[in-house]
Amino acid sequence: MKELIVDADWQILCELHPIAVDRFPQRLLERHRDQDIVERIFPDFRRSDGLARLVNLRDMNLITDEEFALFSEGVRQWIEELIYTQRNQFRL
């Protein structure tokens, strides 16, 4: 993703990322071994992927509404619009 996350939003994401990791059910990892899901969210935590990571964390409900509200209005709106578009893309 080419968009860069601003400093304030990056700092919030850095603080919330370990919390979201803890929320991801260990049993799901053990049961499904779905590396695609794991790789999209947890490894190689880099700022250049920050917005994509945040989209995935939000879409999987690993970031609470209260935590999500900490991010800037622009980031929140962009992420919510993207998730809405993704969810409704294939509906007839």
C-alpha positions as CSV (number, residue, x, y, z in Angstrom):
1,M,0.0,0.0,0.0
2,K,1.5,3.3,-1.1
3,E,-0.2,5.5,1.5
4,L,1.9,6.3,4.5
5,I,0.4,6.4,7.9
6,V,1.1,9.7,9.8
7,D,3.2,9.7,12.9
8,A,0.3,10.1,15.4
9,D,-1.6,7.2,13.8
10,W,1.5,5.0,13.6
11,Q,2.2,5.5,17.3
12,I,-1.4,4.5,18.2
13,L,-1.1,1.4,15.9
14,C,2.2,0.4,17.5
15,E,0.6,0.6,20.9
16,L,-2.5,-1.4,19.9
17,H,-0.9,-4.0,17.7
18,P,0.3,-6.2,20.6
19,I,-3.2,-6.0,22.2
20,A,-4.8,-7.1,18.9
21,V,-2.3,-10.0,18.6
22,D,-3.4,-11.1,22.1
23,R,-7.0,-11.0,21.0
24,F,-6.4,-13.3,18.0
25,P,-7.6,-16.7,19.3
26,Q,-4.7,-19.1,19.7
27,R,-7.0,-22.0,19.1
28,L,-7.9,-20.5,15.7
29,L,-4.2,-20.4,14.8
30,E,-3.8,-24.0,16.0
31,R,-7.0,-25.3,14.3
32,H,-6.7,-23.7,10.9
33,R,-3.0,-22.9,10.5
34,D,-4.2,-20.2,8.1
35,Q,-0.9,-18.6,7.3
36,D,-2.5,-16.0,5.0
37,I,-4.5,-14.6,7.9
38,V,-1.5,-14.7,10.2
39,E,0.8,-13.1,7.7
40,R,-1.7,-10.3,6.8
41,I,-1.9,-9.2,10.4
42,F,1.1,-10.2,12.6
43,P,4.6,-10.6,11.1
44,D,6.8,-8.0,9.6
45,F,5.1,-5.1,11.4
46,R,6.3,-2.1,9.4
47,R,5.1,1.4,9.1
48,S,4.9,1.1,5.3
49,D,2.2,-1.5,5.8
50,G,0.5,0.3,8.7
51,L,-2.7,1.2,6.9
52,A,-3.2,-2.2,5.4
53,R,-2.5,-3.8,8.8
54,L,-5.1,-1.5,10.4
55,V,-7.7,-2.3,7.8
56,N,-7.2,-6.0,8.5
57,L,-7.2,-5.6,12.3
58,R,-10.4,-3.5,12.1
59,D,-12.1,-5.8,9.7
60,M,-11.4,-8.8,11.9
61,N,-12.7,-6.9,15.0
62,L,-9.3,-7.1,16.7
63,I,-9.4,-3.3,17.3
64,T,-12.3,-2.1,19.5
65,D,-14.5,0.9,18.7
66,E,-12.8,2.8,21.5
67,E,-9.3,2.0,20.2
68,F,-10.3,2.8,16.7
69,A,-11.6,6.2,17.8
70,L,-8.0,7.1,18.8
71,F,-6.9,7.3,15.2
72,S,-7.3,10.5,13.1
73,E,-10.7,11.2,11.5
74,G,-9.2,10.8,8.0
75,V,-7.7,7.4,8.7
76,R,-10.9,6.2,10.3
77,Q,-13.1,7.3,7.4
78,W,-10.8,5.9,4.8
79,I,-10.7,2.5,6.6
80,E,-14.4,2.3,7.2
81,E,-15.1,3.2,3.5
82,L,-12.6,0.6,2.3
83,I,-14.1,-2.2,4.5
84,Y,-17.6,-1.2,3.5
85,T,-16.6,-1.4,-0.2
86,Q,-14.9,-4.7,0.3
87,R,-17.9,-6.3,2.1
88,N,-20.4,-5.0,-0.4
89,Q,-18.4,-5.5,-3.6
90,F,-19.9,-8.9,-4.5
91,R,-23.5,-8.3,-3.3
92,L,-26.1,-8.3,-6.0
